[in-house]
Amino acid sequence: MDTEKLFAARLHAVRCRPYLATALFALHVVESRQVPTMAVDRHWRCYVSPGFVDRTPVEELAGVWVHEVSHLLRDHHGRGDRFAVAHELSGPGERLRMNIAADCEINDDVFGDGLACPEGAVLPDLLRLRPGELMEDYLRQFRLGPHTNAFTWLDCGSGADGLERDWDLGPDGAHGLSDSERDAVRFRVAQGITAFPGSVPKGWKRWAEEAFHPPQPWRDLLGAAVRSAVSAPGAGEDYTYRRPSRRSAALPGVVLPSLRRRPPRVVVIVDTSGSVSDAELGSALLEIAAIVRAVGGRRDLVSVLSCDAAAHVTHPLCRAEGIPLVGGGGTDLRAGFAKALRTRPDVVVALTDGQTPWPDTRPSCRTVVGLFPRESQANEDDPDYVPDSPPDWARVVVIGQ
């Protein structure tokens, strides 16, 4: 393999995207003739086809370097595994679909400014999809078919979709990074992005914000709400033919649908009073995006309600960046709870600084309170005011910790 050409391409990638230098040099190269182009595994090994290096210009190879390391930085393998479990997906066809969706997330803004787009790169507009969305969003918008036949060769490795390949060296192979080493690389890259935000694409800025501010584990926090929803008669369940019922075996020639659990319907109340800073509202948007991922990417199941002393308009979630957070006055989330409960959600999430009166009675659904951290509690009008603690019936977590 022409390693001199391959490493020259990596240097070109570093010159074009200096904030990715730590990640690019963390990849360990493994020569492999089983890989169609270049691919990565979840342990930060990069498998490279010698023939692909020979026939590809240095400028395009640099773009492939950046593309492959982007899969690992954005945790596409872990996200692919979680999406597959949540939607009961299996098989190489679904993993190919995840690879295509992950490529769309990366390629919509990664090239340009000196970095050439490789030949055959998957772009959202080729599938008639909007740019700027996440892998999970794209997965809900297309299926494999004639319009994806041009991408059947695509294989970015287990680091892109979570499905192990025959060529993978596995967790016990040489030169793999440990979990702590991978986290350190991601943190260094996030530092580089936030240090020079002016020249960084929006997708990378969004990623860096979440790297510095890891959202709460909403999958675990909402787990009780999911179990509660599916245990109620007629709620939290639906029939599907994707996985036939086991009772079909007793009726030859008849395929019966099985019951499938659905994620909970969530209303997020965001405290928009004057005591909540712009930075904390930005944190709230990150948490809302994480809640959407926790319910399987179903934005239609999440609504956002801004509330200060009064409840404002409830917005169904389309994009986290486009949520209008209206307010700026005093604080009374009781109005927000009253309005949220009228929609009969399975769970209510309140993101607040805690300086508010709370409902007198326990809501009829699960409740999670996300508190913005405060060194000292004070009221804008009364310095001696001590706010009530969140009620016992709410699960309480501290945002950003």
N, C-alpha and C positions, 0 to 999 in steps of 0.2 A: 504494500500500500504506500502511496505517495504521502507520507506523513508531513513532509515539508510543506506541500501544498495545503494539506488539511489544517496545519497549525498556522500557516499564513492567513488562511481564511478566518481562523479564530481571532487573530490579532486585528484583522480588518473589522470584525464584529465588535471588538472591544473599543476600537477607535470610534465607531459609529454609535455605540451604546455603552459608554464608560460605566454607567451605574450597574450594568450586568456583569462587570469584569469578574467579581468574586465568584459568581455562579458559573460563568463560562470556564474558568480555570479549575473549578471544583469537579467538573466532569472528568471521569477517567475513560479514555478511549479504548475500545475493544474491537479488533478487526473481526468481521463476520461476513461470510459469503451468503448467509441465510437471510440477511436484511436487504430489502429492496433499495433503500437509500441510506438514511440514518435513523436510528431509533434509540430510545432511552428506557431504562428500567427504573423502578421506584427507589433503587439504591444509588442512583446518580452515576450509573455507567452509561456510556454512549457507544452504541454498536454501529460500526461504519462499514459500508460496502466498498471495497477497493475500486470496483468498476465505476461506482457512482462518483467517487472522488476524481477518477481519471477523466470522466466525460463532462464534469460540471465546472463552470468558471469559478474563480476564487470569489467573485462578488456574490454569486448565488449561494456558494457554500457558506459564506458568512451569514446569509439570511437563514439557512437551514440550522446553523449553530444556534442562533437566537431563538428560532422557532422551537427547537427541541428542548432547550433549557427552560423555555417559558412553560412547557407542560409541567415540569417538575416544580417550578416556583409557584405555580397556581394550583398545585395539588390536584391535577386532573385525575390521577389514578384513585386517590381517596374519594374525591367527589363522585367519580364514576361508580365506585363500589357502593357508596351510600345511595345514589340514585337507583342503581339496579335493585338493591334490597327494597327500597321504598316503593318501587313500581313493578316488582316481581318480574324483572327482566333477566334473561339468561341467554347464553349462546354467543358465538362469534359474530353473528349478524348484528345483534344489539351493541356489541362492543365496537364494531366498525362504525355504527351510527354515533356512538359516543366519541370516537376518534374524529369523525367529521365535524361534530358539534364543537368539540374542543378546539379544532383547527379554526373554525369560524370565529370563536372567541378571541383567539390570538391574532389571526391574520388581518382582521379588519383595520388595525391601526399600528401594526408592528413594523411595517416596511416603510421605505422612503427615507429622506434625509441621509442619503449615502448608503442605505441598506437595500440591496436589490431584492425584489420579490422572486423567489425561485419558480422555475417553470412548473406548471401543474398545481400551484398552491390553491387550496380550497378557500374561497372567499364567500361571504354571506350572500352577495348579490348574485352569484352563480346559482344559488338555490332559491332566489327570490326572497331572501330574508333580510331583515333590517340589521345594519351594523350596530355595534356598541352594546350587544347583549351578552349574557353569560351562557356557558355551555348548557346549563339546565333549561334556560329559556329556549334555546334552539332545539333541544331534544323534544320539546312539546310541539314543535312547529313543522316537522318533516318526518317522513318515513323513507325507508329504502325503496327505490323504484327505478324506472328508466332514467330519471333526472340525476340519479346518483351513480349510474353505471361507470361514469368516467373516473370515479374515486375508489373503485373496488380494490385497486392495487395498494391503497393507502395503508401504511402500517408504521406508526410512530412508537410502537412498543408498549410494554406494560406500564411504563411511566405516563402514558397518555390515556389509557382506558382501564387499567387495573387488571387486565387478563394476562397471566403469565405466558411467555412464549417458550418454544423449545430451546432457543439460544440463550435464554436468561441464565446468568450464573447464580441467581438466587441470593438469599440473605447470608449464606455461609461462603459465598464466593469472594475472591480477592478484590480489594480496592473499592468496596462499597462504603458509603457514608453511614454512620450511626444516626439515630434520631436526633441526638443533640447537635451533631455536626450539621445536619440538614437545616435545623432550626437556626443555627448560627449563620449559615449562608443566607437564608431568607432575611434575617434581621439586618445583615450587612447591606444587602441589596436594597431593602426598604430605606435604610439610612441614606444611601446614595441617591435614591429617588427624591426623598423629601429635601435633601440638600440643594438639588437643582431642579425644582418643579417646573420651571418655565419651558424646558425642552422635552418634557416627558409626556407621552400620550396619555389620554384620560384613563384608559384601561389599566395602565401601570400605576397611575396615581391612586385609583380606587383600591388596587391591590395593596399598595404600600400603607394606606390608611388602615386597612384591616389587619395588616401585619403588626402595626404598632398598637392597635387597639383591638385585640382579639375579642369578638363578640362572645356573649354568654353561651353556654351549651344548651341552646333552646330545645334541641332534640330531647335531651333528658328532662328539662324543665316542663316541657309540654307533654311528656310521656304519660303522666297521670291523667291529663285531660283526654288524651287519645284513648286510654283504657276506659275512662269513664264514659266517653262518647259511644264507644262500640258496645258497652255493656247494657246500655239502655235499650228497651224494646223499640225497634223501628228506627233507631238512630245509629249513626256511625257505621253503617254497613250498606253494601250494594251488591248486586249480582253481576258476575262477569264470566264470560266464556274463555277468557285468556287462560285460566287454569280450571279445567273441568272438575266437577265434584267427584269425590271418591265413590259416591253412590251410583255413578254412571256404570260401574263394573257390574252392578246387579241388573242392569237393563240393557242388554245387547242391542246395539244400533241406535241407542238414545244417548245424547250428550247433554248432561245437566250442568247448569252454571253453578259456580261456587260463590259463597259469600265472601266479600272482600271488605276489609276494614278501610275506612276513609280517614284522611287526616282531619283534625278538628277545625271548625270555623273559628277564626281568631279576630277579635277587635283589639287594636292597639290604641290606647289613650296616651297621647303625648302632652305632657305639661308644657305649655307655651307661655307661662307667666313671666313677669319681668325679672324674677329671680333666677331664671334658667338662662345660661349664657348661650351664645351662638355655637361655641364649641360643643356644648352638651347637646344641643339640637342636632349637630352633625353626628354625634355619637348615637343619638336616637335613630337616625337614618340607617346607620350601620347595623344596629340591632334589628331594625325592621327587616332589612335584607336577610339577616341571619334567620329570623323567624320564618320568612318565606321558604328558605332552604330547608328548614326543619319540618315543614309540612309538605315536603316533596316538591317544592317549586311551584305549588299551586297558588299563584297570586290572586286568583278569584276567591280563595278562601280567607284572605287577609284584608281587613279594612282598617283605615287609620282615621282617628278622631282627634283633632287638636282641641285643647281645653285650657282656659285660664280660670276666670271666675264664672265662665259660661261655656257650654258645649257648642262647638262650631260644626261646620259641615263634615259629615263622614265621607271619606273618599275611598272607593275601591282602589286597590293597589295596581297601578300599571307599571310605573318605574319609581324606584326609591328616590331618584334625583328630582322627580317632578311633583313630590308631595307638598302641597301648600300648607305650611304650619302657621296658622293664624293665631294671634294673641298678643300678649305683652302687658296684660293688666295684673290683677290680683290672682289668688289661687283658690279654687274650690273644685276639686275633682269629683265631688258628689254629683254635680250636673253631668259630667262626662260618663260616670258609671250608669246613671239613670238612662241616658240616651243609648249607651252601648248595650245595655241589657234588653232594651226594647227589640233588638234584632235577634235575640235568642242565640247568642254565640255559645260555643262549647267552652271557650276560655277567653278571659279578658286579661290583657297585659297592660299595666300602667307604668309608663316611664316618667319619673318625676324626681324632684329634689326632696320630696317628703314634707314640704312646708304647706300642708293642706289639711282641711278637715276630711275625714273618711266616712263612708256610708255607715249608718247605724246598724244595719242588718247585713247579714252575710249574703252575698250574691248567690244566685241559683246555679252558677257555673264555677269552674275552677278559676282562680285568680293568681296572677304572678305580678309582683311589684318590683320593678327595676329602679333602684335608687341611684341618682347621681351622687357621687361622694361629696361630703361637706366636712370641712375641718371644724366649723362651728355653725350652729343653727341660729339664724336670726331672721326677723321679719322686717320688711322694708319700712313699716310704720311704727313698730314697737320693738325696740332692741331687746327687751326682756321677755319677749314671746318665746315659748318653747313649744314646738309643734308636737302633735300627737305622733307616737310611733305607728307604723302600719299595723293594722289589726292582725290578730292571731290567725284568722282564717286565710290570710294571704301568704303565699310563698315569696320570700323576700331575697333578692340578690342585689349586690352592689355592682353597678355598671363600671366596666374597666378594671375590675379586680378579679 
